[in-house]
Amino acid sequence: MPSRRSVLATTLALPGLALAQTAWPERPVTLVVPFAPGGSPDIAARIVAPRMGERLGQPAVVENRSGAGSTIGTRSVIGARPDGYTALMGSISIMMAPLAMDPVPFDTAASLRVASVLGTVPYVLVVRADAPARDIAGFHAWTAANRGRLNFGSAGNGTPLHVGGALYNLMTGAEIQHIAYRGTGPSMAALLGGEVQMVFGDVPGVTPHIRSGAVRPLASLVTRRLAAFPDLPTMAESDPRLAGYDVYTWVMLALPRATPDGPVQRLHDALTHSARVPENAARLAELGFDLVLNSPAEGDAFLAREQAKWGEIIRRAGIRADV
């Protein structure tokens, strides 16, 4: 019979086995949102966290760590201990923002493993209710007549909302100026306060302001009309110069690359369970989320494909984060 000392030595030599034999989680799990409150990943995290906590048997705590187009919060998770207790509830910006920086600060797909893609989210162009542009045709005329004098707000440098405005300039010859904020919420506050004249925003973040009448939506930024706003034209159909214009986001739960399979699978299970609870599923659908909820392996492959696709677009368009 092996001695107690030999059993202890074997366990210490096999950290994966030790983790597997330990009930996980033993303490709260932190969901880091790399933006200020108010955008898609923050809204999604706060919807799913309570039921995730119930499923895990420990609280799932949402923590906002905003700045530098999501890279501050993302880097904090990449560098966290890979034990599953620190996860990232991020959007497409966690991959896109680093690609727009020089030098690229980290390789997102190589530094994270995905528990699941929660869902995809469309974007919409909004202006204040008192803006002179009453529709998307009027918007095109407005930007053409005011080259260099109008500003657009985004959720941060190198985010798809920044890229959305840059692509609009590239495809139409407009010269709207970019101002970065720490998330969709702050950019909407800037729009309402008159600091910017338009926002390229995610549907969950701008819908409350549309419903209140404070802002006017002008166009969907994806290539389909939105179920929540069926009369809203797409940017691509609004002008021949914008054919193919398609800017969107997604929300995923990811962890440091070296995180063992056990915590990744537990978090995958907790997220998919929470998102499918009827009241959560209905709320997410109402806000414009199209649920994906794929496997960790599928999530990793998805992230790698998206990084290759958008990296090429960012290089071709010459988009750089003004940090």
C-alpha positions in Angstrom: 0.0 0.0 0.0 1.5 3.4 -0.9 2.3 5.7 2.0 0.5 9.0 2.7 3.7 10.8 1.6 3.8 9.0 -1.8 0.1 9.8 -2.4 0.7 13.5 -1.6 3.7 13.6 -3.9 1.7 12.1 -6.7 -1.1 14.6 -6.2 1.3 17.6 -6.2 2.9 16.3 -9.4 -0.4 16.2 -11.2 -2.2 19.6 -10.7 -4.8 18.7 -13.3 -5.8 15.6 -11.2 -5.8 17.6 -8.0 -8.2 20.2 -9.7 -10.4 17.4 -11.0 -10.7 15.9 -7.5 -11.7 19.3 -6.0 -15.2 20.6 -6.2 -15.2 23.6 -8.5 -16.0 26.4 -8.0 -15.2 26.8 -4.3 -15.6 30.6 -4.4 -17.3 33.3 -6.5 -16.4 33.6 -10.2 -15.7 37.1 -11.6 -17.0 38.0 -15.1 -14.9 40.8 -16.3 -16.6 43.2 -18.7 -13.9 45.3 -20.5 -16.2 48.3 -20.9 -18.2 50.7 -18.8 -21.8 49.7 -18.0 -24.3 50.0 -20.8 -23.1 48.0 -23.8 -23.9 44.5 -25.1 -21.4 42.5 -23.0 -22.3 44.4 -19.8 -26.1 44.0 -20.4 -25.7 40.3 -21.3 -23.4 39.6 -18.2 -25.9 41.2 -15.8 -28.8 39.2 -17.4 -27.1 35.8 -17.2 -25.0 36.2 -14.0 -27.7 35.4 -11.4 -28.7 32.1 -13.0 -25.1 31.2 -13.7 -24.4 31.6 -10.0 -27.3 29.3 -9.1 -26.0 26.7 -11.5 -22.4 26.9 -10.3 -23.4 27.0 -6.6 -21.3 30.2 -6.2 -22.0 33.8 -7.2 -21.0 35.0 -10.6 -19.9 38.6 -10.0 -19.8 41.2 -12.9 -16.9 43.6 -12.8 -16.3 46.4 -15.3 -12.7 47.1 -16.2 -12.9 49.6 -19.1 -10.3 51.5 -21.2 -8.2 51.4 -24.3 -10.9 49.9 -26.5 -11.4 46.9 -24.2 -7.7 46.0 -24.0 -7.2 46.9 -20.3 -9.9 44.4 -19.2 -8.9 41.8 -21.7 -5.3 41.9 -20.7 -6.3 41.5 -17.1 -8.0 38.3 -17.9 -5.3 37.0 -20.1 -2.8 37.5 -17.3 -5.0 36.1 -14.6 -4.4 32.8 -12.9 -5.9 30.1 -15.2 -8.1 28.5 -12.6 -11.5 29.5 -14.0 -12.3 32.1 -11.4 -11.6 35.0 -13.7 -13.5 35.0 -17.0 -14.0 37.6 -19.7 -17.5 38.6 -21.0 -16.3 40.4 -24.1 -17.5 41.6 -27.4 -15.8 41.5 -30.9 -13.7 44.4 -29.6 -11.5 42.1 -27.5 -10.1 40.8 -30.8 -10.5 43.8 -33.0 -9.1 46.6 -30.8 -5.6 45.0 -30.5 -5.4 44.5 -34.3 -5.8 48.3 -34.8 -2.9 49.1 -32.5 0.7 49.4 -33.4 2.3 47.3 -32.1 -0.4 44.7 -31.6 -0.4 44.2 -27.8 -1.5 40.6 -27.8 -2.9 37.8 -29.9 -6.5 37.4 -28.6 -7.2 34.0 -30.2 -3.9 32.6 -29.0 -4.3 34.0 -25.5 -7.8 33.0 -24.6 -10.0 29.9 -24.8 -13.7 30.2 -25.3 -16.4 28.7 -23.0 -19.1 29.7 -25.5 -20.2 32.4 -27.9 -23.4 33.7 -26.2 -24.8 35.4 -29.3 -24.4 37.9 -32.1 -25.6 41.5 -31.9 -26.4 44.0 -34.7 -25.4 47.6 -34.7 -27.4 50.7 -35.6 -26.7 54.3 -36.5 -28.4 56.8 -34.2 -28.6 60.6 -34.0 -30.3 62.9 -31.5 -34.0 63.4 -31.9 -33.4 67.1 -32.9 -30.7 66.3 -35.5 -31.3 67.8 -39.0 -31.0 64.3 -40.6 -34.5 62.8 -40.5 -33.6 59.6 -42.4 -30.5 57.9 -43.8 -30.7 59.8 -47.1 -30.7 63.0 -45.1 -27.8 61.7 -43.1 -25.7 61.1 -46.2 -26.4 64.7 -47.4 -25.7 66.1 -43.9 -22.2 64.4 -43.7 -21.4 65.5 -47.3 -22.2 69.1 -46.6 -20.3 69.2 -43.3 -17.0 67.5 -44.1 -14.7 67.6 -41.1 -17.2 69.3 -38.8 -19.2 66.4 -37.5 -18.1 63.9 -34.8 -19.2 60.3 -34.1 -18.9 58.6 -30.8 -17.9 54.9 -30.4 -17.4 52.4 -27.5 -13.6 52.8 -27.8 -10.6 52.9 -30.0 -10.4 50.0 -32.4 -13.9 48.7 -31.5 -16.2 47.8 -34.4 -18.1 51.0 -33.7 -14.9 52.9 -34.5 -14.4 50.7 -37.5 -18.0 51.3 -38.6 -17.4 55.0 -38.8 -14.1 54.6 -40.4 -15.6 52.4 -43.1 -18.4 54.9 -43.7 -15.7 57.5 -44.3 -13.8 55.2 -46.6 -16.8 54.1 -48.7 -18.5 57.5 -49.0 -15.7 60.1 -48.8 -17.2 61.6 -45.7 -14.9 63.0 -43.0 -16.8 62.5 -39.8 -14.3 62.7 -36.9 -14.0 59.9 -34.3 -14.2 60.4 -30.5 -13.7 57.3 -28.4 -15.4 56.6 -25.1 -15.2 53.7 -22.6 -18.3 51.9 -23.8 -21.6 52.4 -25.5 -23.2 53.9 -22.4 -20.7 56.8 -22.2 -20.9 57.4 -25.9 -24.7 57.7 -25.7 -24.3 60.1 -22.8 -22.0 62.2 -25.1 -24.6 62.1 -27.9 -27.4 63.3 -25.6 -25.1 66.0 -24.2 -24.2 67.3 -27.7 -20.5 66.3 -27.6 -21.0 64.2 -30.7 -23.6 64.3 -33.5 -24.0 60.5 -34.0 -23.2 57.2 -32.5 -22.5 53.8 -34.2 -24.0 51.8 -31.4 -25.0 48.2 -30.5 -28.7 47.6 -30.4 -29.0 46.6 -26.7 -27.1 49.8 -25.7 -29.1 52.2 -27.8 -32.6 50.6 -27.6 -33.7 52.3 -24.4 -32.8 55.7 -25.8 -34.7 54.9 -29.0 -37.7 53.8 -27.1 -37.7 57.0 -25.0 -37.6 59.1 -28.1 -34.3 60.8 -27.1 -32.5 59.5 -30.2 -33.5 58.6 -33.8 -32.3 55.4 -35.5 -31.4 55.9 -39.1 -30.0 52.6 -40.4 -29.0 49.1 -39.5 -25.3 48.5 -39.9 -25.7 44.8 -40.8 -27.0 43.4 -44.1 -30.5 42.6 -42.9 -33.3 44.6 -41.4 -33.8 44.3 -37.7 -36.8 42.5 -36.2 -37.0 45.2 -33.5 -37.0 48.0 -36.1 -38.4 46.5 -39.3 -38.9 49.8 -41.1 -35.2 50.8 -40.6 -33.2 50.4 -43.8 -29.8 48.8 -43.9 -26.7 50.9 -44.5 -25.9 48.7 -47.5 -29.3 49.3 -49.2 -29.3 53.1 -48.5 -26.6 54.0 -51.0 -24.8 52.1 -53.8 -21.4 53.2 -52.4 -22.2 51.2 -49.2 -22.9 47.9 -50.9 -21.5 45.2 -48.7 -21.3 47.4 -45.5 -21.7 44.9 -42.7 -20.6 45.7 -39.1 -21.8 43.7 -36.2 -20.6 42.3 -32.8 -20.9 39.2 -30.7 -20.6 38.5 -27.0 -18.6 35.5 -25.7 -17.4 34.1 -22.4 -13.6 33.4 -22.5 -10.8 32.4 -20.1 -7.0 32.4 -20.0 -5.6 30.0 -22.5 -4.2 27.6 -19.9 -7.5 27.1 -18.0 -8.3 23.4 -17.6 -11.2 21.7 -19.3 -13.2 21.3 -16.1 -13.9 24.9 -15.2 -14.3 25.7 -18.9 -17.0 23.1 -19.3 -18.7 24.1 -16.0 -18.9 27.8 -17.2 -20.1 26.6 -20.6 -22.9 24.7 -18.9 -23.8 27.6 -16.6 -23.9 30.1 -19.4 -26.0 28.0 -21.8 -28.4 27.1 -19.0 -28.8 30.7 -17.9 -29.3 32.1 -21.4 -32.0 29.5 -22.1 -34.1 30.1 -19.0 -37.3 31.5 -20.6 -37.2 34.9 -19.0 -33.6 35.4 -19.9 -34.0 34.2 -23.4 -37.0 36.5 -24.0 -35.1 39.5 -22.6 -32.0 38.8 -24.7 -34.2 38.4 -27.8 -36.0 41.6 -27.1 -32.6 43.4 -26.9 -31.5 42.1 -30.3 -29.3 39.2 -29.3 -29.4 36.1 -31.6 -28.3 33.2 -29.4 -25.4 31.0 -30.5 -24.3 29.0 -27.4 -21.8 26.9 -29.2 -19.3 24.5 -27.7 -15.8 25.5 -26.4 -14.1 24.0 -29.5 -16.5 25.7 -31.8 -16.0 29.0 -29.9 -12.2 28.7 -30.3 -12.6 28.1 -34.1 -15.0 31.0 -34.4 -12.7 33.4 -32.6 -9.8 32.4 -34.9 -11.9 32.9 -38.1 -13.2 36.3 -36.9 -9.6 37.5 -36.1 -8.4 36.5 -39.5 -11.4 38.2 -41.3 -11.3 41.5 -39.4 -7.5 41.7 -39.3 -7.5 41.7 -43.1 -10.3 44.4 -43.2 -8.4 46.6 -40.7 -5.2 46.3 -42.6 -6.8 47.0 -45.9 -8.7 50.0 -44.6 -5.6 51.3 -42.8 -7.6 51.7 -39.5 -5.5 52.6 -36.5 -6.6 53.1 -32.9 -5.8 56.7 -32.0 -4.4 56.0 -28.5 
